[in-house]
Structures are given as C-alpha cells and as structure tokens.
C-alpha cells in the first residue's frame, strides 16, 4: 500500500467534485465508501505465505512410525501457527492502512501550505504514479492544485475505516483457510504416508494456482509463473526447515 493511493483518489475526485456553492467537500469514499477490501497482490501474497507456513510442518513431518497422536500434533501445530500469524498479519495490515491514511493527510496538508506553484506541483506529482505524473502539464497540475485547495472536511488525523477492519479480517481468513486444504488429508486418510502424499499434491496445486494468479496480475506468462511459484515455494520451505523454522 502506497500513500499515493489515498492522495490520488482525492486528486481523481477533486477534478470534478464540488457542492452547490462550488466548494469541494471530502467524499464519503475516502472514509468508508466502496473500495476493494484487498488488492490482488495482497491476496496472492497472503495465500503464498500461508502455504509456506503449513508446508514447513508437513514437509518436516516424519511418516515413519507416525500414529494418530503424531498426526494430531501436526494438525494442532500447523493450524495454531497459522492462526497466530493470521492475527499478526491482520495487525500489520491495519498498521499499514493507518500509515497510508496518515501520509495522505500529511501530503494534502503540505499541498495547501505550499508557498509556490513549483512546490505544489511537485507534491502532486510525487503522489501520482510516475507515468501519469510525466504526462501532466503545469496547467493541469495547477488545475488539480486549485481543486484540492477547495477540499473541506479534511480529517486532522487518520482513523481506521470500516473497510480497513474488513481487510484485516480478510487477511486473517486467507491465512487460516489456506491451511485447511493441505491439512484435510491427514484427517480423512488414516495412514500417514498416503495422507502426506495427498497433502503435498494439494499444496503443489495451490502453489501453481497462486503463481498462475500472480502471472495474470503481473501480465507475464501465467503458466510459467505457476511453475516458477511451485519451485520457489519448495525452495522457501527447504530454507525455512533448514534454518529451524
């Protein structure tokens, strides 16, 4: 999450939003209006993280002589670990959202206090993606500056919005729910060895689908990215296990 997401949403809105007196007002979308709860990269990274975490348990699990008690310990350990990290990731998500909102407020405040057009234009340009900023003329930047100067109702400090809490809940659920398909074989299959094989097969499929989704999102050869994610996931699990994770 970048500060320009919040600030540029003001910029996009500011190009056309005003009340009947011509005074711009803070749009509801900046506080609690509709927006994607998680962007695709957030969802992809959380799924990958959850898979890596659960695979560190299943891949280090010894099936030799493993009984129901050992399988039970595996299930409790893997699920408990991902529950804990789901909570931690959700907290980090809220911290990131709070920081993003605060940076947006600071940038808009700095814009209203700018002493020159050059300084104001630079603030706006820095808040936008480089490609967009590079094609805007000084006149267009000045028009945006004028619109943003008339924004009213700017909060004095950041406050977490409803969608931020929904996003944190989504992060938690993704981390926890991604664990379940990999662990279910140990519940349904009584023998530990075939259960581990089925579990690893499920994990490989999920890693491939995660990489495929990443390829679609990044616009680069989804099938190749899916295969690469399987390899990357295996390497990351191996490193984690070798380091005592």
N, C-alpha and C positions, 0 to 999 in steps of 0.2 A: 504494500500500500504506500502510495506516494502522496505528498502534500498537495501536489497539483490536481489530484482527483477532486478534492473538495473545492479548491480555489477555482479550477477551471469550470466546475459546474456552476459557480457563481458567474463566471465570465460568459458561459454559453447562455445562461438565463438572462444575464444583465443586458445582452444585446437586444432584448425585446420586452422585458417585464417591467411594468410600472402600474401604479394605481391611477385613479381617475384624475388626480391632481398632478400626474407626471412625476411623482416621487417613487423611486424604486423601493420595494419592500422585500424583506427577507422571505424567500419562497419556502413553503412547507417542505419541499423535497430536500432542503438542506438540514432539516431537523428530524423528521420522521416519515418522509414520503417514500414512495416505492423506489427500490433500487435492488440490484441483485444482492442476495444475502452473502454469497461467496462468489468470487470470480472463478473461472475455470481452473486457473493455476493454483488457487488456494485449495480447491477440491482435489486436484491431482496430487499436489504435494502432501496433503494430509493422508490420502489413501496410500501413497508410497511409503510415508513414514510409518503408518500403522502396519503395513506388510513387513517392513524391515524389522520392526519390533517383535512381531509374533514369530517371524521366521528365526530369529535368534534363539527362541525357545525350542521350536520344533526341530531345527537342524542340529541342535546340540543334545537332543533327546536320544538316549540310547535305548534301542528296542530290545537289546539282548537281555532276556530275562525280565522284561518290563511287565508288570502286572497292572491290575486296575488301580492300585494305590499310587503307583508311579504316574500313570496316566492322569489320575485325579490331581496330583501335584502339578503336573504340566499345565492342565487346564486352569487351575487356580492361579498359578504364577503368571501365565501369559495374559489371561483376562485381567488380573489385578494390575499388572504392569501397564497395559493399555488403558485401563480405567484411570490410573494415576496420570499418565501422560496426556490423556484426553482432557483432564481437568487443567493440567499445566498449559497445554496448547491453547485451550479456551481463554485462560487468563492472559496469555501472551497476545492473543487476538484482540482482547479488549484493550490492552495497553497500546497496541498499535493503532487501533481506531481512535483512542483518546488523543494520542500524539498527532495523528493525521489531522484531526479536527482543530487541535490547538495550533498547529503550524499554519493551517488555512486562515484562522482568525488573525494570527500574527502577520501573515503576508498581506491580508486585506487592510489591516490597520496600518502597516507600513506604507501601503499604496496611498491611503488617504492622507498620510503625513508627509508624503514625498514633496520635496521643495522644488523639484524641476521636472519637466516633461521627460527628460532623458532617464532620470532615476525611476520615475513611474513606469515608463515603457519597459525598462529592464526588469522590474519586479514582475510585470505581467508576462513578459517573455520567459522568464525563469520558471513561472508557474505552469507553462504550457509545454506540451511535447515539442522537442526541437524542430521537427518537420513543420508543424503548424506555425510555430513562432517565426521560422525562417521566411515564410511567405506573407506575413502580415506587414503592411506598410506602416509608416509612422502615423499616417492619418487614421488607419484602422485601429492602431493601438491607442491613439488619443480618444477615439470614439468609445472604445471599451473602458478607458480610464474615466471618461465622463459618466458613463452608465454606472460604473462601480462606485463613483463618488456619491451617487444618489441612493445607494443602498441604505436602508434604515433597518433597525431591529437587529443589528449585529450583536451576537452574544459577547459578553465580556470575558467569558472563559468557556472552555469546552465542556460539554456534557454528553455522556453516552446516550445514544438514541435507542429506540426500540429495536431497529434492525441490527445494531451492534450486538445487543444481547441475543437476538436470534442467530446472528452469525457465530457467536461463541458457542451457542447450543449446537449449531450445525457442525462446527469443528469437533466438538466432543463426540457427537453421534457418529461422525465419519470414522474417527479413530477407533471407537469401540465396535461399531457394526462391521468394519472391515476385518476385524479379528475373527468374527464368528465363522465365516465360511471355511477358514483354514483350520479351525478347531473342531468343527462339527464332525468330521470323520472319526475323531478319537472318541466321540460319544456314540456314533452309530455303528462303528466297526469294532468288534470285541478284541480282535487280535491287533497288537500294537504295530507289527511290521506292515501289514497292508494298510492300516489306518494312516501310517506315516507317508506311505507312497501316494495315497489318495490326497492327503493334505498337501504334500509337495506339488502334486499335479494341479490342485486348485490354486495354490499360490503362484505357480508359473503362469496359469491362465490370467489371473488377476494382474500380475505384473505386466503381461503382454497388453492387456486391455488398458492399463494405466499409461503405458508408453504409447499405445495407439491414440488415446485421447490427447496425450501431450503433442504428438505429431500433428493431429488435426488442429490443435490450438495454436501451434507454432508455425503451421503451414509447411511442414517438412516431412515427407515420406512416412506416413503413419505406420505402415507395416515394418519398415526398417527401425523406426523409433520404438515400436513394440518389442522387437527382438533385442534391441540395444538395452531396453529397460530390464528385460529378463537377465541379461548378462550383468548389467550394473547392479541390479538388486542382489544377485548372487555374490558379486564381489563385496558389496557393502555388508552383507550378512557375514561373509567369511572374515572380513576385517573386524567387525563387531565382536564375533565369537573369539577370534584370536587375541583380542585386547581384553577379554574377560567380561564382555558385555552380556 
